[in-house]
Amino acid sequence: MVALKVFVFAMVLLTSTLGIDPTNAKPDTIMTDWRCNGDLYKKGDPFADPYVLDDMVKETANSPGYNYYTKSPFSSLVAYGQVTCNRKLLYSDCVTCIMSARDHERIFCYMSVGGQVILRDCTMKYEQYSFTDN
């Protein structure tokens, strides 16, 4: 137990001496899981508009707790979205993680009316139905 305490103290001393801030790490954008809705949209459908995915990229880092819900402004077919970031991330790192999640969504769930991508430091999902009580 004493050896562990000495090791932890040495690591803290080393990182502070070298100016390394372990809380200021870059986001971990390794994808750990993904799933897509089997229903596909057609060109011209409201789901083809990137509003929800782009809105999540723009707004999440400004939201309390890095937890943001949104929905498309279309009255015919509504898309819903939610994204979260690890609260320990800096603003810019949350944005970087969300952009990576959006890019994964576009590749893995191409033309799907819903999908979810889980990265180590952020998650993003969108669907044709609401997943909140609001």
Secondary structure, 3 states (H helix, E strand, C coil): CHHHHHHHHHHHHHHHHCCCCHHHCCCCCCEEEEEECCCECCCCCHHHCCHHHHHHHHHHHHCHHHEEEEECCCCCCCCEEEEEECCCCCHHHHHHHHHHHHHHHHHHCCCECCEEEEECCEEEEEECCCCCCC
